[in-house]
Amino acid sequence: MTSSASPVAPAARADGERNSWLRGLLARVPTPIIVTVVGALSAWVIPAVTRQWQDQQKARELKASLVTRIGRDTTEALVKSDFVAYGRFGGQRLPNGAPPFSDEQFNDLDLSWRRNSEEIEGLLAAYFPGLVGEWHRYATLVKNTYFLLRPRVYLRKETLQALDRLGVATKTQLVLLARPFTFVPASHERNAYFLVTQRLLDAKSKLTGQILRAHAGGYSQGPADFLHDLLPFV
């Protein structure tokens, strides 16, 4: 009985011949040259890998810090505005029964928010320039929302329209907030304001999610940056 040759036998023999030729070639290459080549590759690749890993860590820390700050500053502004609305800073009720309104506390939260939102915008401009516009719109809406507490009509209609578009206020709440209520004793307006500010506070999650997913400028992240680190002149 005759046996037929395996169909993969020629390919296996070819691989064996190539491996043998490669081993023979390497055996003829002086060891110092091999060491030099390996050292050069290591000196070229390892720094790029190291930078990529370090920058990814730094970028994550930057994003976490920025998201934390946005959460802290927006909470401080909107919650403090709720305290102002309910007269939580003390004082006697007005003759008509309305809670006291603290101009000092309102001015303090306004100054703090303007300063903090500008600083956040500066950080976004430096590392996430594509998100500056969205943050500016949100920060402006936060400011115009707490100005609903003031007896002014300037930008009131536009502010309510923006809150409606964002989906953070019901039609009933928009009606209640349509006119100044700082010196009105009824609590319905203040309750509506509180619910709207809580939803507006939650609405920042869209922006913070984008920050966490975005590429931080100036940091080496991803294949394109890794290739640039390897070939900086390309």
N, C-alpha and C positions, 0 to 999 in steps of 0.2 A: 504494500500500500504506500503510495507516494503522498507526501504532504506538500501543500501549496504554501508559498511564501505569504506572509502577512502583508496586506496592502499598505500598512504604516511602516513597514520595515525600511524602505528606502528613505523615507523622511527622517526616521530615527537615526539612520546611519549618517545622513547629511548633517543633522544637528550635532551628532557626536564629533564629526569631522570639524565643524565650525568651532565647537568648544575647544577641541584639541588645538586648533590653529590659534585661537585667542589665548589659550594658556601658554602656548609656545611663544607668542609675541610678547606677552607680559613678562615671561621669564627672561626675554632678551633685553627688556627695558631696565636700565639701572634703577636700583631702589631709590637713590636720592631724587631722581626725576619724578617717580611716582609720589614720593612724600611731598615734593614741591607742588605738584599739580593738586593733590588732595588738600594741602594747606591753603593754596590759593582759592580753591573752590569754597573751602570752609570760611575763609576770611571774607569772601564775597557774599555767600548765601546766609550765613549765620547772623550777621548784623541786620540784614533785611527781615529775617524771621523774628529776631529779638525786638526790633522796632515795631513790627506789626503787633506782636503780643502786648508790648508795653502800651502802645497807643490805643489798642482796644480797651485795655483796662482803664486808661485815663479818660477815654471817651465815655465809657459807662459811668465813671464817677462824675464827669461833667454833666451828663444827662440827668443822673439821679439828683445832683445838687440843684440843677435848674428847675426840675419838676417839683422838688421839695419847696424851693423858694416861691414858685408860682402859686402853689397850694397855700403856703403860709400867708403870703401877702394878700391874695384875693380873699381868703377867709377873714383876715384881720379887717380888711376894708368893709366887706359886706356884712359881717356879723356886728361890727361896731356900728354900722349904719342902722341895723335893727335895734341896737341898744338906744341909739339916739331917737329912733322913731317911737319907741315905747317909753321914753323918758327915764331910762335906767340910770342916768347919771345924777339923779337927785334933783331937789328943788320942789317948790310948791306947784300944785296943779293950777292951771289958768282959771280965771273966773268962770269960763264956760265949761269947765270940767276936763279940758284937754290936758294931756301930760306935758310937763315942761320940756322945752326944746333947748338943748345946750349948743349955742353957737360955737363955744370954745371947743367942744369935743368934735363937732362937725368939721370945723376948720382944721383941726388936728388930723382927722382921718383923710380929709381932702389933700392936705399937704403931703402926708405920708404916702398916699396912693399915687399921687403924681410923681413923686420922687422914685418910689419903688418900681412903678410901671416903666419909667424911663430907663432905669438901670437894667431891668429885664430885657427891654427892647435893645439896649446896647449889647447885651450878651448874645441875644439871638442874631443881631446883625453881624457879630464876629464869628459865630460858629454855625448858625442855621439861618442864613439870609433869606432863604425861601419862605420862612415862617414869620417874618417880620410883619408883613401886611395883615395876616390873620390875628396876630397878637395885638397889633395896634387897634384893629376893629373891636376886639374883645375888651381891651383895656379902656377904650373910649366909651363903650357901652356900660361898663362897670361904673365909670365916673358919672355918666349921664343918668344912670339908674339911681345912685344915691342922691343925686340932685333933684329927684322927684320929691324928696323930703322938703325941699325949699319952696316957698310960695312964689314960684316963677313959672311962666308959661313958655319961655324960650326953650326950644328943642324938645318940649314935652311930647308933642305929637310924634315927632321923628323917633324919639326914644321908645315910645310905646309900639310903634311900627317895627322897630328893630327887635324888641322883645318878642313880638308876635311872630316875626320871621324865624327867629331862633327856636320858637316853640317852647318857651319857658313861662308863658303866661296864658291863662284862659281868657275867653272873651269877657267873662264877668269881672275878672281881676283887672283887665285893661280898662273897663268902664269905671271901676272904683278908683283907679290911679289916674284917670284922665284930668282931674282937677286938683289943685294943691289942697292938702289936708293937714298941714302942720298944726293948724289951730282948730281942728275939728274934733270934738269929743268922741265921735263914734269910733268903734274899734275895727269895723269891717275893713276900712282902708288900710289900717296898719297890719291887719292879718293878711290881707292880699299882698301887701308889700313884702312881708316876711316870706311868704310862700314863693314869690317871684325871685327874691334874692337867693333862696336856697337852691332853686332850679338853675339860676344863673351861675351859681357857684359850682354846681355839678357839671355845667356845660363846658367848663375848662378842660374836662377829660379828653375831649376830641383833640385839642391842641397838645396836651401833654403826651397823648398817645403818639402823635406825629413826631414829637421830639424824640421819644424813645426809639422810634423806627428810623429816624433820619440819620444821614451821614454827617458827622461833626467835622466841619471844615478845619483843616490844619492837622488832622490826625490821619495816620496811615491805617486804612481799614479796607478789607476786601481785596480781590485779585488784581484790580487795576492799580491800586496803590502799591501792592507788593511788587508788581512788575516795574513800576516806576522806581521803587527803592533799589531794585536789582539793576535797572538800566536808567539811571537818572538823566542821561543826556538824550534819551529817545523821546 
